[in-house]
């Protein structure tokens, strides 16, 4: 019988003063159901020690579910959450006002049952509020012990530099995957400054099986296209920390097994060097 997959085999990365494995779990679809609780239990069993959530995920249900799962004696897992994105009549917007972020942090602490949020990320830059003001509020909350580490999300290099003048930034969460690589410069900046890069939508938004080069390469390695796309991300940068989301324990195990694919340098270049791999 093959051994269980393990998050440890993806290697590790430093988030400030904390080390976590480079395959985490995204929880944007997490709600308080028995299958979801089983998924979280299995993730922890397999060594996943980085779980990402946000206050807007499932209208706060993701945070609440994680809080109940963690309980009075939480496992050794770093739970990262986010605030500053809000739902409006027109869709998703941003609220980066310091007073809003202070309320959002208090609410997340309550839902997660944590006195200190291990990693709190500004979910979206508010075009009406300078990023210095938003991050400054988070710095104050960090100094008061309510936040341990600060990250930002959906930022440009210029915005990231401005944020770093206000507070130490340990992570950036931008959209990035084999198909969508518009944030290459942000990733390169993170590499240069030892900032963890957390790609959201790490498997893209289309059908990976539609990409001929990905499909053909996956067939040769006897893996799924999703697994190969994750393996490519892990090889792309040592600061990369993918957080694929799933509602299935089987898919969780498949995702973790991606770290063990012996992807050759030539195949890595073929996958990433042809522009849009769907063509």
N, C-alpha and C positions, 0 to 999 in steps of 0.2 A: 504494500500500500504506500502510495506517495505521501511524503510528509505534508503537513498543513502549510499553506503559505504563511509568510510572516512579514509584517511591515518592516522589521529590522533589516531584511535583505535589500531594501531600497536604499540603505545608507542613511546617514543623519545629516542634520544641518543645525546651525546655531541660531536661535532666536534671542538675540541679546545674550543673557547669561544662562539660557536654557537650551538643551539639546532635544530635538524631536526627530522622529523618523520621517523620511522624505515622501511617504505616501500617507496622506491624511484622509479624512472623511468629510465631505460636504453634506449639509443637512437642510438644504433649502426646501425639501419636500417632507421633512420629518414632522409627524404628528404622534400624539400619545396613543399608540395602538400596541397590541402585544407583538405583532411582527416587527414593529419599529424598535421596541425594547429588546427583542431578540437580536436584531441587527446590531444594536449598540453593544450588547453583551458579547456577541461574536467578534466584533471589531476590537474590543479591548482584549479578548482572549488571544487574538492574533497579533497583538502588539501595537495596534494603532494608538498613538498617544498625542495626536493632534486632530481636534474636531472643530470645524468651522461652522458658525451659525450667524444669525443677524436678527435684530428685533422685527424686521419686516417679513421674515420668512414665516409663511403660513400664519400671518397676522399674530405674531408672538408665540404661536404654538410650538415652534421648533425650540426656542429657548426654554419654554415651560417644560417640554418633554425632557430635555437634557437635564434641567434642574432636578426633576423627579428621579431621573436615572442616576444622577450623581449621588443624591441622598446625603446623609450625614457623614459617611465615610467614602468620599469620592476616590475612584481609582487614580493612578498616576497619569492623568490625561490633561493636556493643556487645551482648554476650551477657549477659542477665540470668537469674539462676537463683534458686531458692527452697529453703528448708529449714524444718523444723518441723512438717511434716505427715507422718504415719506411717500405714502400713497395719496394721490389727489384724484379729482374727478377726471383729469386728463391722463392719468397713468402714474408713473413713478417720478417724484421730484426730489428736491434736496432741501434740507434745513440744517445749515451749519452754524446757526446762532449759538453763542455760548450758553445762553439760558436753556435752549432746547437740548443741547448735548448734555448738560448737567442733569436734566430730568431723564433723558434717555439712559444715561449711565446708571442712575438710581433704579430705574425700572428693570434694566437688565440684571443688575446685582440681585434684585429681589426675585426675579423669575428663575435665575440660575442658582440661587441659594449660595452665592459666593460673596464674601466680604470684599475680596479684591478680584477684579477681572484681570486674568493673566495677560490677555492681549485684546486691546480695544482698538478697532479700526474705524477711521472716518470713512463711511461707506461711499459717499459721493461729495465732491466739492460743490458747495453752494455758490452759484455765480453772483449772488447778491451779498456774499460775506467773504472777505479776504481769508484765504486759507490760514494765514497767520493767526487770525482771531479764533478760528475753529480749533486749530491745533494748540493754541495757547490755552484754551479752556481745558483740553485734555491734559496738557502739561500740569495745570493746577490740580486736576483730579489725581494725576499720578503722584504729585508731591504730597497730597493728602492721604495717599495709601489706597485709593479706590480703584486705581488702574496700575498695573505693574509695567506693562510695555505698551507702546503706541505704534499703530500701523496706519497706513492710508490705502485708499482704494480708488481705482478709476482716475489716475493722475497722469499728468505729463511729466517729463523730466524737469521742466521749469517749476511746476507746482511742487514736485518732490523736493527740489533744492530749497524752495521757500519754506516748506514744512520743516526741513532739517535744521534751518536756522533758529527754529523756535523750540524744538524738542528732538531727542534722539528717536529716529524712526527705524524700527527693526524689520518691518515687512511692508511689501507693496502687493496689493491684490488687483490685478488688471486682467482683462480678457486676453487669453493667449492659448493657442493650440496649433496643431499641425496645419490647419486651414487658415487660421486668423492670426497673423503675426505683425499686426500694425504697431505693437508696442516693443519692437526689438530694441529701440534706443533706451527705453525704460529698463528692460532686462539687462542690457549692457551696463547701464549706470548702476544697477543693483549689484551686479557681479563686481564692479570696480570698487564698491563701497561696502561689500559684505552684508548686503541687505537681502533678506529672504524674499523671493519672488513667488507669489502664490497665484497660479493661473486659474481664473474662474472660467467655467465652461471648457475644461481641459480636453473634452472629447468632441468639441465643436457642436454645431447646431444642425448639421445635416446628417445624411446617412454615410457613415464611414465606408460602408461597403461599395459606395459609388465611386470611390477613388481607385482607379486601376492599379497604380503602383503600390498602394497600401494593401489592396486585396491580394495581389500576386505575392507580395512579400510575406504577408500573414500566412498564406497557404504554405509557403516553403518552410516557415518556422512552426507550422501546425498550431497556430494561436489565432485568436480573434483579432479583427481589425481594431477593436477598442483596446485590447491589451497592447498591441503594437504601437498605437498612438500614445499610450501612457509611457511605454518604454522609451519612445523617442523623446518625450518631454524630459524624462529622467536623465537621458544622455545629453540633452541640449545644454544644460547648465548645472553646476554643482550647487547653486542657490535655489534651484527649482523645487517647489513643494506642491505637487498636484493634490487636489482635494476632490476627486470624483465623487459625485453623489449617487446614491442608489437606494432603492427600497427592498432590494433582494440580497439575502445572505450569499446566495450563489454568485451573484455579480460582484459582491464585496470580495469574495475569495478569488475570483478571476482577476479583479483589479490588482490585488496584492501580488498575485502570481506573475504579473507583468514584469516585476522587477527582476525576475530570474531569466528573462529571455536573453540568450547570448547574441545580441544584435551586433553584427559586424560593423566595422567602421565604414565599409563600402555601402552597406545597406542603410546605415544612418545618413550618409551623405545623399544617397538616392532619394530617400524619403523627404529630406529637408531641402534639397538643393534644386528641385524642379519647379519652384514657385508654387502655384496652386496644385497640390497632388491629385486633385480631381480631374485635371485635364490630361 
